[in-house]
């Protein structure tokens, strides 16, 4: 099954209970079995109320690993580096 057949997700939090149900309905037998087994495992471990967050993380790792890929963040310069850069820029402008 292709991931975009159900709904586009951009974050792990976009994966709701309804999303998992729709995904499971359209998935292969193998995927449906995996979803059912892992959901049952987490329900047993965490109970009916708290099972979904760990299940959702595991579901995302299996079916949407790109959501969990670390995105490189552009590091913000320190205040000192920013001040020095601005001062040097002013000197080059002749101010």
Wavefront OBJ file of the C-alpha trace (Angstrom):
o trace
v 0.000 0.000 0.000
v 1.251 3.469 -0.764
v 1.388 5.851 2.174
v -0.398 8.683 0.370
v -3.496 6.624 -0.462
v -5.028 7.379 2.929
v -4.009 10.948 3.781
v -0.921 13.076 3.729
v 0.806 13.315 7.088
v 3.554 15.790 7.821
v 4.221 15.080 11.503
v 3.832 12.122 13.816
v 1.045 14.020 15.596
v -0.963 13.969 12.347
v -1.354 10.227 12.883
v -4.677 9.988 14.716
v -6.751 6.995 15.733
v -9.000 7.608 12.732
v -5.958 7.708 10.460
v -4.747 4.343 11.765
v -8.205 2.819 11.229
v -8.372 4.053 7.615
v -4.779 2.987 7.013
v -5.481 -0.475 8.445
v -8.583 -0.953 6.309
v -6.650 -0.243 3.101
v -3.445 -2.038 4.100
v -2.213 -5.491 3.125
v -2.950 -8.540 5.297
v 0.622 -8.483 6.571
v 0.446 -4.803 7.551
v -2.994 -5.248 9.124
v -1.658 -8.135 11.206
v 1.340 -6.057 12.336
v -0.892 -3.100 13.280
v -3.264 -5.369 15.230
v -0.474 -7.149 17.084
v 1.401 -3.981 18.018
v -1.772 -2.199 19.105
v -2.728 -5.191 21.293
v 0.783 -5.224 22.778
v 0.694 -1.533 23.705
v -2.861 -1.784 25.063
v -1.705 -4.605 27.327
v 1.421 -2.673 28.402
v -0.100 0.794 28.901
v -3.846 0.212 29.177
v -6.695 1.506 27.034
v -6.049 5.114 27.950
v -2.285 5.473 27.422
v -1.425 3.022 24.636
v -1.708 5.337 21.647
v 1.438 7.550 21.895
v 3.923 4.632 22.023
v 1.930 2.749 19.385
v 1.854 5.836 17.153
v 5.642 6.189 17.417
v 6.162 2.570 16.432
v 3.588 2.895 13.623
v 5.408 5.982 12.296
v 8.783 4.199 12.420
v 7.409 1.364 10.300
v 5.203 3.169 7.794
v 6.445 6.789 7.798
v 10.161 6.735 8.735
v 10.706 10.033 6.928
v 8.686 11.767 9.687
v 11.249 10.691 12.256
v 14.347 11.627 10.270
v 16.382 14.274 12.002
v 16.209 17.556 10.193
v 19.354 19.605 10.338
v 18.705 22.908 11.990
v 20.632 25.929 10.954
v 22.495 26.954 14.055
v 21.780 30.488 15.155
v 24.977 32.475 15.733
v 25.812 33.425 19.283
v 25.161 36.990 20.374
v 28.907 37.681 20.359
v 29.345 36.293 16.825
v 26.376 38.319 15.598
v 27.728 41.518 17.188
v 31.207 41.022 15.681
v 29.754 40.281 12.221
v 27.581 43.412 12.305
v 30.471 45.574 13.482
v 32.712 44.273 10.676
v 29.915 44.859 8.149
v 29.608 48.471 9.340
v 33.380 48.983 8.987
v 33.273 47.692 5.417
v 30.459 50.135 4.605
v 32.608 52.952 5.982
v 30.396 53.962 8.883
l 1 2 3 4 5 6 7 8 9 10 11 12 13 14 15 16 17 18 19 20 21 22 23 24 25 26 27 28 29 30 31 32 33 34 35 36 37 38 39 40 41 42 43 44 45 46 47 48 49 50 51 52 53 54 55 56 57 58 59 60 61 62 63 64 65 66 67 68 69 70 71 72 73 74 75 76 77 78 79 80 81 82 83 84 85 86 87 88 89 90 91 92 93 94 95
